[in-house]
Amino acid sequence: MAQWSQWFNELGPAVVDGGAAAGSAKTVGPGGSVSDGGSRGLTGYSIVSPDSLDSAVELAKGCPVLGIGGPVDVYDAIAT
């Protein structure tokens, strides 16, 4: 947890939502089919507000998940 706190402190006001770890998941497919497990293997999330997707990628390079060998996917949220 100390690594997460340190990373969030480094991100400063870019942190919108520190997020949470993900639990069990189900996937709903076309036609309403349901299967166990998420289709993308999500383990958790954090929301940041950088200037661009490339800036978000730079911020993600400090994520503690990388230190344990996990990947970090960075998505651009499309606000409506």
QUIHU-V443140 format. One record per residue. N is the residue number from 1. RES is the residue in three letters. PHI is phi as a letter, one per 30 degrees, with the letter a starting at -180 (none if undefined). NEAR is the number of other C-alpha atoms within 12 Angstrom. D_LAST is the distance of its C-alpha to the last C-alpha in Angstrom with 2 decimals. Layout:
# QUIHU-V443140
n->(N	N)
res->(RES	RES)
phi->(PHI	PHI)
near->(NEAR	NEAR)
d_last->(D_LAST	D_LAST)
This chain:
# QUIHU-V443140
n->(1	2	3	4	5	6	7	8	9	10	11	12	13	14	15	16	17	18	19	20	21	22	23	24	25	26	27	28	29	30	31	32	33	34	35	36	37	38	39	40	41	42	43	44	45	46	47	48	49	50	51	52	53	54	55	56	57	58	59	60	61	62	63	64	65	66	67	68	69	70	71	72	73	74	75	76	77	78	79	80)
res->(MET	ALA	GLN	TRP	SER	GLN	TRP	PHE	ASN	GLU	LEU	GLY	PRO	ALA	VAL	VAL	ASP	GLY	GLY	ALA	ALA	ALA	GLY	SER	ALA	LYS	THR	VAL	GLY	PRO	GLY	GLY	SER	VAL	SER	ASP	GLY	GLY	SER	ARG	GLY	LEU	THR	GLY	TYR	SER	ILE	VAL	SER	PRO	ASP	SER	LEU	ASP	SER	ALA	VAL	GLU	LEU	ALA	LYS	GLY	CYS	PRO	VAL	LEU	GLY	ILE	GLY	GLY	PRO	VAL	ASP	VAL	TYR	ASP	ALA	ILE	ALA	THR)
phi->(none	d	d	d	e	d	d	d	d	d	d	h	d	d	d	c	b	d	i	a	d	c	c	d	b	b	c	c	c	e	i	i	d	b	b	d	i	d	d	c	i	d	c	l	a	b	c	b	b	d	d	a	d	d	d	d	d	d	d	d	d	c	d	e	e	d	d	c	i	d	d	b	c	c	c	c	d	c	d	c)
near->(12	9	16	23	16	15	26	26	17	17	27	17	15	22	23	15	16	24	15	14	15	16	14	15	18	18	18	14	12	8	7	9	10	14	14	15	16	18	15	15	20	22	21	25	24	30	24	30	25	23	13	16	18	15	18	26	21	18	29	33	21	22	33	23	22	16	15	10	9	16	21	26	24	25	19	17	13	6	4	3)
d_last->(33.70	35.22	33.59	30.11	30.92	32.25	29.21	26.82	29.25	29.16	25.36	25.59	22.59	20.35	20.39	17.41	18.72	22.05	21.19	23.84	25.93	25.03	27.58	28.34	25.87	25.80	24.03	23.10	23.71	23.63	25.74	25.32	27.71	27.63	29.17	29.94	28.31	24.90	24.42	23.42	25.92	23.58	25.84	23.49	20.54	19.86	16.73	17.38	15.76	17.78	17.67	17.13	17.39	21.13	21.35	19.82	22.51	25.14	24.16	24.30	27.86	29.07	27.76	30.78	30.01	31.31	34.59	35.28	34.57	31.07	28.21	24.85	21.84	19.13	15.59	12.73	9.61	6.50	3.77	0.00)
